[in-house]
Amino acid sequence: MGAICRAEGRGLDPEVARITKPLGSNIGLYNGLLAAGLIASLYLPLQAGAWLAFYLAIFLLVAGVYGGVTVKKTIGIVQGGAGLLLLLALLAQSKVFAGG
């Protein structure tokens, strides 16, 4: 998580890198927890795993839209797009959500 916070080779002023280090750590933790949840959803029983993945897809989509509106449009496209693709893939398997 700390690699994103280093100034060397990234053209960052060392003071800016120091100030934004908590932000970089937070982003790394967020991504790590999201990935852990999606991996865990693969090992849970089918319906429980599908609901966990569905929740995380909605979470990713909402965070992407919010980031796209408040920070940068590409965040919305990349992060929100990933959430949307995951959500569509899960909904294509809607029999899991219907209990069948």
N, C-alpha and C positions, 0 to 999 in steps of 0.2 A: 504494500500500500504506500510505502514511503517513496517509491521510485518516481511517482508523479510529482512529488514535491521538491525534487532536487533541481537546483538552478543550472548546474553544469550541463552544457550541450543543448540547452533548451532556450537560450536567449533571454532568460529571466534575470532580473536584478535580484541579488541574494536577499534583499529586504522583502521584496514581493514574494519570493519563494518562502521565506520564513512566515510571513503573514498568512499566506494561503495554504500552508501545510495542513492545518486542521480540515480545510475544505477538501483537499486531496485525499486525506485519510478517510473522511466521511464518504466520499464517492467510492473509494476502494472497498470499504466495509459494506456499503449498500449493494454494490455489484456482487461481492462475495456471498452475502446472505441471499440475494436473489438467485444466484447460481446454485447454492446449496439447497434451497427450497425446490428448485426445478429438478435437480438430481434426486432429491429425496422423493419427489412425486413419482419417479420411475420405479421405486422400490416399495412403495405402498401398495396395498390392494387396489385393484383397478379403479373402483369408484372413488375411494378416498384420494388416490393419487390424481385422478382427473379433476376433482374439485379443488385440490391444492393448486394444481397447474392453472385452472380456470381463475382462481383468486389472484394468482401471481400475474397472469396475463392482463387482467383488469388493472391491477396495480401498475404494471409496466405501461399500459396504454394511458392511464390517467397521468402518471408521472411524465410521460413523453409529451402529452398535450400541454401540460402545465409548463414544462421546460421549453417547449416550442413557442409558447405565448410569452413567457416572462424572460427568457434568456436568449435563445437563438433558434431560428426555424429548423435548422438541421437537426437539433436535438429532437424536435417533434417528429421529424421524418425518420430518423434512425431508431430512436428508442420507442416512439409510438408505433412505428411501422413494425418493429419486432413484436411488440405486444399484440398488435392487430393480427399479424400472421399467426401467432400462437393461438390467439382466440379463435380465429377462423378454422384452424386445424382441429382444435378441440370441439368446436361446434359441428364440424363435419362428422365427428364421431358422437353425435348427439345421443345415440342409444345408451352410452355410458351414463349420461345425465338423467335419462328416463328410467334408469334402474334395470335396463335389459341388457 
